[in-house]
Structure formats: structure tokens, C-alpha cells
Amino acid sequence: MLVSVSAEDLSQACELERIEERCEGLTAIDCRKILEECEKYYTEQSQEIQEDITKTNAEKKTLSNKIYSLNKQIKNLSYQISQSNLIIKDLSIQIEDTESSIGKTSLKIEDSKVKLANIIRSIYQEDQKPIIEILFAEDDLSGFFDNIVALEVLNTKSKNLLQNIKILKSNLEGQKLSLDEERADLENIVEIQTVQKNQSTQVKKEQEYYLDITEQEYQKQVAEKDSIDQKAAEIRARIFELIGVSKAPTFGEAYEIAKYVESITGVRPAFLLAVLTQESNIGKNVGQCYLKNSKTGAGEVIKTGKVLAKVMSPTRDVAPFLTITSEVGRDPYATPVSCPMSYGWGGAMGPAQFIPSTWMIYREELKSITGKAGDPWDIRDSFLASGLYLADYGATKQTYEGEFNAALSYFAGPGWAKSSYASIYKRDYGYPIMAIVKKYEADIEKIK
């Protein structure tokens, strides 16, 4: 049974050792609720201290201008997301209508085939009649031949009608494919716009904190915040473990793994870490769902038990997922995967957010390198798989253009440049990635 703790007692109850004591005898889900309660507590404490840290008059005017600009940017992104969602909804209706038309056309084709078969059968039967029967049945031979000609004419018209219906069906199917592709592109745009909005909102909050800072308490408060952030990081690492990743790395550990990946793939660490950082922001629902029905792809939210219909694509990803979990000794129906967003399927695995079908592309290559079945929930394996993917799409050139294009291929597929949304992909995903790369280059220099 989960026992709640009052706010004033959380400072002691949320020490990691005390949490482990409280988790004894509890289910993983109940233990996770305790961890999330403590993480929230530490986050709130950190935010309160940050409010005190963020008071410097010297930067007030500059920060106010930045906040104003960010508010404009966030509002603009909100409008763009709303507009894109409306278009997606309209496209979905058009796709449903087209699917309905395809179904009706298919029925017409079947009906025409039956009628055509009856006509051909009648012609055949007329052809097989003995001359004596024809003479007795008709007043003269011209009546018989008129009947045959009429059937032949009807047969030709039916064939033409059937051909026209088939052409109509083919056109409708082409139209549906085009609508599906346009909707997929728009869904990608909404996803990256949402990430951009969230990033801008976070930057805005940080700027607002700095707007209220007090210089005289700065060093003391920074030290106190670092201590609380360290505790929050320990809690998040424990949550990470419960959602299926064995250990959340520090930046230093992540850099060491990225160097190992570079030695195999040629993808430099700052770029790999930047891509994985961006992916983890997009994949904020990592590990929140379980697959429960392998035939339909339905599943449930781990925390609430709420049933969701599109946790994993049954035609594309379920079979690979069952293979992957079997190879690494996981229960496929108790292994966390990402929940679906408001559109599309969920089912992405681990910190690198590979969908099962994409992971299978690199399965044998991973095995040949590591000597074992690749585990998407293992930090080293997921980093390596990401490196292999990025290397395939040009990141080994270690040029701005090569890495920029590889990042966009990682997000929107290798055909991103041909999309009508290519410029938006560049603006909202490619350039932010390269900005993170520069930040990580500086961070890496500090720990070398």
C-alpha cells in the first residue's frame, strides 16, 4: 500500500536511502509514484532557489527584451501548431472519404464482374445451341443473330465500364497515398514545432528566474541548488531504471560512451549527444506505456492503467518488438515503450527512441560489433545504434552540412530534402541541433 508523506517531512523522506526503505514490498508502479513525488519536491525546491539566484539588475533590461521576444515566439509557434492540427484534421476527413469511395468502387467492380460473367455465359450458351433448336425457337435466323449481336455489344460496354471503374479506383488510391504523405509531413512539422515551443518556454522560464536574481546570495544559493539538483538527478536516475533503462549516465559518462561510438562509426561525440538530447525532448513519453495486445497494437498507460489503442503498429512494429524483447530476455507485455501522441503510433524504445522496425535494420550490425543481441534500453547499445544510423546518412563527414543533413534524416527520414516542409525541418530541428552541438563542444572541452 502506498503511503503519502506530508510536505514538511519530504526533506527527510526523499533521501534516496529512505525511499528504498519505503519501496520495500511495493510494486514497481507504487515505488515509481514515490520517486515522482520526491522528484517533484526537489524540482520545486530547485525552482524556489533559482528564483532567488535570478536577480541581477545589470541584466534586467536585456533579459526583459529576451522574455518579450520569447513570448512572441511561443505565441507564434502556438498559432502554427493550431493551424497545422486543423489541416491534419481536415486531411484525415479527406482520407476517410477517399477510403469510403475506394470501398464503394471495389463493390462496383465486383458487381460488374458478376454481370460480365453472366453476359459471357449467355453468349456461350447461345453459341452452343444446335441449329434445329435455333430454327424451332426463332421465326427466322436473323432473330438468333440479332440476339447474339446484342449480347456482344452489351459485353463490350460492360468491359469498358469495368475498365473505367478500375481506373477510378486506381486514381482514388493514388489520391489517398498523396493525402497520407501530406498528413505525415504535417505531423512531423507539429512535432518539431511542439519541441521548439517547449524549448522556448523553458528558456523563457530560465530568463525570468535570472530577472529576479540577488547577487549577494548568489554563491551560497548556487551551492544549495547544486546539492538539491544532485538529489533530483539521483531520483531521476532511479525513475529511469524503473522505466526500463538500467542506468542513466552523467554527462561525463555519456561523453565516454560517445567517444567509444566515434571509434566505431566516425560520428563525433558532440554531434551524437546533441541528437540524443533533442530526441529525448521529443520522446518525453518514453517508457510510459505497455503493449498489451500484439494483434491490434493496443496497450495501457503504466501509471494509470488507461487503455490506449495505438501503442504500437501491429503491421510494422509488433513482430520486431517481440523478437527484440525475446533476444534481450524481456517480457514484451511488461517492457516500457513510448505512448502514442495525439496522432500516429507509439512504441519507441529506450533513450534513443528507435521504433522496433528501424532497430531491426541495425540488429545484425550491432551483434557483429558487440557480440550479443542489441538492447535498445542499454545506454551503450542505444548510443551505438544511433551512431550507426547517423553514419549511414553522412555524419561521418564531420562537416556542418554532413551533420546537419544526417540529423534531419534521423528525424524525418532520408527523403526529408524532397519534402515541401524541408525548410521548416531545417529551421525547427536542424539548426537547434547544431546550436546544441556548439554548447556540447564547450562542455566537452571543460572535462577533457
N, C-alpha and C positions, 0 to 999 in steps of 0.2 A: 504493500500500500504506500502511495506517495504521500510524504509528509511535507506540508508547506512550512516555510520559515518566515518570521516577521522581518520587515525591512531592517530594523535596528540590529538584528542578530546576523545579518548576511555577511558582515565583515569577517566574522569568525567562521560561520558555516560554509563560506565559499572558499576557504583554504582547500587546496586540492586533496590533502590528506583526509580532511573531514568529509569531502564529497565522496571519496572512495568508501569511507565507512558507511555513509548514508546509502550508497548504491548496493551494498551487500544485500543479496536476497531479492533485489528488484529486477524487473525486466529491463532490457536494453532501452526500450522506449521510455520507461519511467525514469531511468537513470539519465537519459538524454534531456528530459524535461528539467531535472535538477541542474544539469550543466547549462542549459539555455537560460534558466533563471539567474544563475550566477554570472554567466557571460553578460546578460543584460545589466545586472547590477554593476559589474566592473566597467562596462561601456558607459553607463550613466555617470559613474564616479569620474571616469576619464574625461567625459564631456564637461562635467562641472569644473574640473581643474583646468581644462582647456579654456573655458570661458574666462578664468582668472589670468591665464597665461597670455590671452589675446587682447591686451590693452596697451597699445603704443600710439601716442598722439602723433608721433612723427610720420606714421604710415596711414593715418586716418583718411586723409583726402584721397590718396592713391587707392586704398582698399575700398573706400566708398564707391569710387568710379568703377573698380573691378566688379563689385557686387551689382551695381546698376547694369553693367554690361552683361553679367551672367544671368540676371533676371530676364533681360531681353532675350538672351539666347535660349534660356529654358522655356520661356513663353512661346518663342518661335518653334522650338522643337515639339512642344505640346500640340501646337496647331498642325504641324506637319504630320505628327503621329495620328492625330484625329482624322485628318484628311485621308491619309493612306489607309486607315482602318475602314473608312467609309467606302473607299474604292474597292478594297478587298471584299467587303460585304456585297457590294454590287456585282463584282466578278463571280462571287460564289453563287449568287442568284442566277446569273447568266449561265454558269456551268451546269447548275441543276436543270435549268430549262433546256439546255442543249442535250444533256443526258436523257431527259424525258423525250425529246424529239428523236434521238437515236433509237430509243426503245420502241417508239411508235413506228418508226421507219423499218425497224427489224421485223416487226409484226406484219407490216405491209409486204415486205419481201417474202416472208413465209407464206402469206396468203396468195401472193402472185405465183409462187412456185407451185402451190396446190392447184390453182386454176389452170396454169400452163400444163401441168401433168395431165389434168382431165382432158384438155383440148387435144394433146398429143395422143392420149389413149383413144379418144373418139376418132381421130384421123386414122389411127392404126386399125381400129375396128372396121371402119368404112372400107379401108384398103383390102381387108381380109374377106369381105363378103363375096360369095360365089355369084357369077353372072346371072344364074337362074333366079336367085333371091332378089338381085337388083331389078331384074325385069318384072318380077311379080310385085315388088314393093313400090316401084315408081311407074308413073304413066309412060314416061319415056326416059332414055338415058341422060338427057340433059338435066333432069331434076337431080339425079345422083351426082353428076359432076358439079352442078351449082352448089350442092351441099358441101362437097369436098373443097371447092374453092373458098367458100365462106369460112370453113374451118381453118384453112391455111392462112387466110387474111387475119382471122382472129388470133391465130398462133403468132404471126409476125408482130401484130400490135402488142400482144401480151409480152413477147420477148423485149420489145422496145421499152415498154412500161417498166418491166423488171430491171432493165439496164439503167434507166433513168433514176429509179428508186435507189439502186446500189450506188450510183454516183452521188445522189443526195446524201446518203448515209456516210460515204467517204468524206464528203465536204464537211458534214457536221462533226465527224470525228476529228478532222483537221482543225476545225474551229475550236473544239473543246481542248485539244492539245495546246493550241496557242493561248487560250484563256488560262489554262493551268500554269503555263510557263510565266505568263504575266503576273498571275497571282503569287507564284513562288518568289518572283523578283521583288514584288512589293512587300511580301512577308519578310524578306531579308532586310529591306530598307527599314521597315518598322523596328526590327530587332536592333539594328545598329543605331537607329535614331534614339531608341529607348536607352541603350547603353550610353550614348552621348549625353542624353538628358540627365541620367543618373550621375555620370561623372561630373557634369556641370553643377548639379545640385550639391554634390559632395564638396567640390571646390568652393562653391558659394558659402557653404556652412563653415569651412575652414577659414575663409576670408572674414566671415562675420565674427568668428572667435577672435581672430587677430585684431579686429577693430576695437575690442574691449580689453586689450591686454594691459597689465600694470608691470612696469619694468622692474621695480624694486623687489618684487616677489618672484621674478622670472626663474632664476636658477633653482630656488627651493621647490617651486611648483613643477618645474620640468622634471626634477629628480623624483618627485612624488608621482607624477604622471607616468614616468618610465616604469616605476615599480608596479603600478596598477596595470599598465599595458602588458607588462610581462606576465602578470597573473591571468589577464584576459587571454593572452596568447596560449598559455598552458591549457586553459579551459577550452579554447577553440581547437587546439590540437586533439584534446580528448574527444570533442564532438566529431572532429574529422575522422578519428579512429572508429567511432560508432557508426558512421555512415559508410564505412567500408574501405577507408584508406588507412593503411597500417600506421603511418606516421606523417604528420605534417612537418615539412622541413623548415628550418630557419633560412634566411636569405643566403647565409654563408654555405649551408648545406646544399641549397638549391643550386648555387653557383658551382660547387664541386661536381654535382651531377651533370650540370650543363656543360662543364669542361669535358667530362667523360663522353657526353653525346657528341661534342665537337670533334673529339678524336676519331669518332666513327663516321660521322656524317658530313663534317666540314661546316656545320651551321654554328655560328659564333654564339657564345653564351648570352650576351646582352640581348640579341635578337630573339633567341628561343625563349628566354624568360619574359620578354615583353609580350610575345604572342600568348604565352600561357597565362600571363596576368590578365590580358584582355579577354581571353576565353573564360577564365574563371569568373570574371564580372558578368559576361553574357550568360554563363551557365550557373546562375545563382541558385537554381533549384536542384543542384547536384545532390544526389543521394536522398531525395525527399519522398521517393515512391518505390513501391514494389510491383513487379509484374505478377499477375495472378492467373491470367487466362492466356495460354500460349496460342489458342486458336483465334481469338479476337484481338489480342493485344491489350485487353483491359487490365487494370490494376487498381492500386489503392494508395492513398497518402499515408505514409508511415506514421506520422504523428497523430492523425485524427481518424484513420480508417476509412476516410471518404473514398468512395468508388469513383474511378476515372476511366473513361472509355478509350483513351488513345495514349496509354503509357508507352506502348512500343508497337511499331508497324509489324503486323503478323506476316506480311508477304516479304518484307525486306530484311527485317532485323531479328525476329524471334528465333529462327533456326540458328543463325550465327551466335546469338546470345547464349542459347543452350549449349552450343559447342564450347564457347569460351569459358563459361562458368564450370562446365564439366572438367575441362582441362586444368583449371586452377583450383578445383575442389570446393566450389561454392554452390550453395543452394540457389538455383535461379529464381526461386519464388521468395527468397528472403535476402536477396542481394540488392542494395540500394542503387537506383538509377534516377536520372532526372525526370521530373514530372513534365507533362506537356504544358506548353504555354497556351495562350488563348487561341492559337492556330497551330496546325501541324502536329507531329508526334513527339513524344519524349523519348526516353530510352538511352540517352547519352551516358557514357560510363566514365567514372573516375575523374581525376583532376584535369586531364587533357580534353575531356568531353568528346571522346570518339563515339560515334554510333557503331553498333556491332558490325554492320556490313562493311564499314570503312576499316575498322580494326582488322577484319579478316584479310584485307588486301596486304597487310604487313605482317600477318601471322607467321608465315614461314621464314621471312627475313629476320624477324625478331628471334625466332627459335634458333636460327643458324648462328646468330650473334651471341645470345645469352646461354644457349644450350638447354633451355627449358621453355615451356609454354609461356607466352607473354601474358602478363596480368595487368589489365587496364587500371586496376586500383593500386598497383605498386608504383611509387613515385619514379623509380628509375626506368621501369618499362614504359610508363606513360610519356616521360620525357623523351625517351629514345624513339618511340613511335612518332611523336610529334616532329622530332628532328628528321626522321626518315621521310616523312611526308613533305616537310618544308624543303628538304634537299631535292626531292623529286621535282619541285616546281621553282627551282632557281636560287634558293637561299645560299647555296654553296659558293656563288659568285662573290659573296660578301661585299656587294656594292649596294648603294642606296636603291637603285632600280631593281636589282635582283631580289633583295629582301622585301621591298615594297610589293612587288608582284607576287612573291611567294606567300606573303601574309594575306593578300586578297584571295589567292587560290585556296588557302586554308579556311577562309571564312565562307566564300561564295562559290567555290568550285573553280576548276581550271578555265572554264569558259566565261569568267566574270567580265573580261575586257569586251566581249561581244554584246553584253547586256546593255539595254538602254539606260540602266541605272549605274553604269560604270563610274560616272563622275561622282555620284553620291557615295558609292563604295569607297572611293579614294578619299573623299572629304571626311566621312564619318567613321571609317575604320582604318584605312591605310595610314593617313597622316597621324592620327592619335597613336598608332602602334610605333611609328618612327620617333615620335616625341618621347614615348616611354623608353625606347632604346637609348636615347641620349641620357636620360636620367639614370638608367642602369649602368651605362658606361662609366658615369661619375661614381656611382655606388661601388662598382667593381674595383675601380682604382683605389678606393679607400681600404678595401680588405685584401689587396694583393700583398 
